[in-house]
Amino acid sequence: MVLAQLGGSISRAIQQMSNATIIDEKVLNECLNEITRALLQSDVQFKLVRDMQTNIKKIVNLEDLAAGHNKRKIIQQAIFNELCKMLDPGKPSFTPKKGKTSVVMFVGLQGSGKTTTCTKYAYYHQKKGWKPALVCADTFRAGAFDQLKQNATKAKIPFYGSYMESDPVKIAMEGVERFKKENCDLIIVDTSGRHKQEAALFEEMRQVSEATKPDLVVFVMDSSIGQAAFDQAHAFKQSVAVGAVIVTKMDGHAKGGGALSAVAATKSPVIFIGTGEHMDEFEVFDVKPFVSRLLGMGDWSGFMDKIHEVVPMDQQPELLQKLSEGNFTLRIMYEQFQNILKMGPIGQVFSMLPGFSSELMPKELDSSNPKLMNESRMMRIARGSGRHIREVMEMMEEYKRLAKIWSKMKGLKIPKKGEMSALSRNMNAQHMSKVLPPQMLKQIGGMGGLQNLMKQMGSSKDMMGMLGGGDK
Ligand SMILES: Nc1nc2c(ncn2[C@@H]2O[C@H](COP(=O)(O)OP(=O)(O)OP(=O)(O)O)[C@@H](O)[C@H]2O)c(=O)[nH]1
């Protein structure tokens, strides 16, 4: 997710400022310009960025800061507060209550992920013991009802819709009435996706809202919408009483800054974010931990929540008891590894720890430039992994050795399954001789021995089987 890059850029700007011996107005301006650039590149609306910059300058009056105060901390806190302010409209959204009927209507642009999000929202509450139900009032897109029906059936959530009826208002009303009678406590109405320019569809959305009288209207927004986010969100807000925002596709390559702008446009908080296509890839959104993670300041409460989520509460005392008795078995190790895997993408988990931005891990892991691993990074890895810096350096040496070998293999065509002869043609003795350590090549019998060996490998059925099946 590119928002992580935004966090990385902001953290770097603060870090650079921290490196300066004296923090004067020039240094502060440079830092703020850097942050402004990063926010604009991430598609945050220009006016919001400009306001933020002015506010920080107002708060951080360098002359007023008494000597001895930690200026960096004050500036970092001001940036943190401003980002939080941008994402927090200051009033919480309506929160449905379990056991008491609430109608929640979903609106948004076409393809924003509305239908998927409706089911995720229902599923999330169902897991917590609610009785949700889904109503498909999208008569505009062919296949919308089928999609909702499929999702709802998979999650075992009751649904209502029609293949025949073309009036969304009628369907919405019937669905809501029916589920009220069935004592559902969360009735979710999915509406058709629309565009700011489509006046008729906006009118239809308004009518559905008037007829079903939702307790909450949720605006679903794709995180990749970019600079258009503010205007689009604003147009929705003018037609219906948007009370909350859900940002989808936060797992993708979206810049995500539009999400920040949408909050400002609707003056409504983000309540959840969608992080994948699956039903449970859905997270509650909290402003402070989010900004904290964005700035690499960590999120301890989120980290502890994850731990509680993956190690069931009832198993925790038992586990502690076993460990305190010195009873560390292979099964415990296996289960703990499984639990760690359940915590989700490792980058996401690490971003909850202070000093880690989720951008850092992929950058380091996916870079083929060993120079990126400078001394301070290696020191950090050594500290974090409880290893000696020497061991990290050895690992990097090993990485460089392997990278060199692989660079010699450049141009090697990887055969498809069932094309072993292509592999033997490509992976000729010349290539192999470059890869093998000289000692080993000598033992095999030099170039001649290697050619022989490769011929044997090529004709051996077992070897081909091992390598993915041979030509028939
Ligand atoms: N990666 C990812 N994909 C998502 C997420 N949420 C939804 N999608 C995908 O986005 C696509 C569009 O989602 P829909 O739910 O059909 O969108 P919609 O807004 O209901 O579409 P309309 O009915 O045309 O308005 C689907 O392929 C979803 O699987 C998410 O959080 N992450």
The ligand as an SDF file (V2000), in Angstrom:
LIG
                    3D

 32 34  0  0  0  0  0  0  0  0999 V2000
   -8.0510   -6.0940   -3.2540 N   0  0  0  0  0  0  0  0  0  0  0  0
   -9.2630   -5.7350   -2.8300 C   0  0  0  0  0  0  0  0  0  0  0  0
  -10.3150   -5.8660   -3.6420 N   0  0  0  0  0  0  0  0  0  0  0  0
  -11.5240   -5.5040   -3.1940 C   0  0  0  0  0  0  0  0  0  0  0  0
  -11.7190   -4.9700   -1.8950 C   0  0  0  0  0  0  0  0  0  0  0  0
  -13.0440   -4.6910   -1.7590 N   0  0  0  0  0  0  0  0  0  0  0  0
  -13.6370   -5.0430   -2.9200 C   0  0  0  0  0  0  0  0  0  0  0  0
  -12.7350   -5.5360   -3.7900 N   0  0  0  0  0  0  0  0  0  0  0  0
  -12.9320   -5.9850   -5.1640 C   0  0  0  0  0  0  0  0  0  0  0  0
  -13.3800   -4.8950   -5.9680 O   0  0  0  0  0  0  0  0  0  0  0  0
  -14.1960   -5.3480   -7.0250 C   0  0  0  0  0  0  0  0  0  0  0  0
  -15.4930   -4.5280   -7.0700 C   0  0  0  0  0  0  0  0  0  0  0  0
  -16.2380   -4.8290   -5.9160 O   0  0  0  0  0  0  0  0  0  0  0  0
  -17.8190   -4.8260   -5.8660 P   0  0  0  0  0  0  0  0  0  0  0  0
  -18.2030   -5.1740   -4.4830 O   0  0  0  0  0  0  0  0  0  0  0  0
  -18.3930   -5.6350   -6.9670 O   0  0  0  0  0  0  0  0  0  0  0  0
  -18.1000   -3.2920   -6.1920 O   0  0  0  0  0  0  0  0  0  0  0  0
  -19.4490   -2.4620   -6.1840 P   0  0  0  0  0  0  0  0  0  0  0  0
  -19.0780   -1.1270   -5.6660 O   0  0  0  0  0  0  0  0  0  0  0  0
  -20.5430   -3.2030   -5.5000 O   0  0  0  0  0  0  0  0  0  0  0  0
  -19.7820   -2.3290   -7.7010 O   0  0  0  0  0  0  0  0  0  0  0  0
  -21.0940   -1.6140   -8.3400 P   0  0  0  0  0  0  0  0  0  0  0  0
  -22.2360   -2.5200   -8.0070 O   0  0  0  0  0  0  0  0  0  0  0  0
  -20.7670   -1.5290   -9.7890 O   0  0  0  0  0  0  0  0  0  0  0  0
  -21.2080   -0.3190   -7.6920 O   0  0  0  0  0  0  0  0  0  0  0  0
  -14.4110   -6.8260   -6.7700 C   0  0  0  0  0  0  0  0  0  0  0  0
  -13.5570   -7.5600   -7.6080 O   0  0  0  0  0  0  0  0  0  0  0  0
  -14.0120   -7.0180   -5.3060 C   0  0  0  0  0  0  0  0  0  0  0  0
  -13.5290   -8.3140   -5.0440 O   0  0  0  0  0  0  0  0  0  0  0  0
  -10.5600   -4.8030   -1.0490 C   0  0  0  0  0  0  0  0  0  0  0  0
  -10.6170   -4.3180    0.0970 O   0  0  0  0  0  0  0  0  0  0  0  0
   -9.3690   -5.2100   -1.5660 N   0  0  0  0  0  0  0  0  0  0  0  0
  1  2  1  0
  2  3  2  0
  2 32  1  0
  3  4  1  0
  4  5  2  0
  4  8  1  0
  5  6  1  0
  5 30  1  0
  6  7  2  0
  7  8  1  0
  8  9  1  0
  9 10  1  0
  9 28  1  0
 10 11  1  0
 11 12  1  0
 11 26  1  0
 12 13  1  0
 13 14  1  0
 14 15  2  0
 14 16  1  0
 14 17  1  0
 17 18  1  0
 18 19  2  0
 18 20  1  0
 18 21  1  0
 21 22  1  0
 22 23  2  0
 22 24  1  0
 22 25  1  0
 26 27  1  0
 26 28  1  0
 28 29  1  0
 30 31  2  0
 30 32  1  0
M  END
$$$$
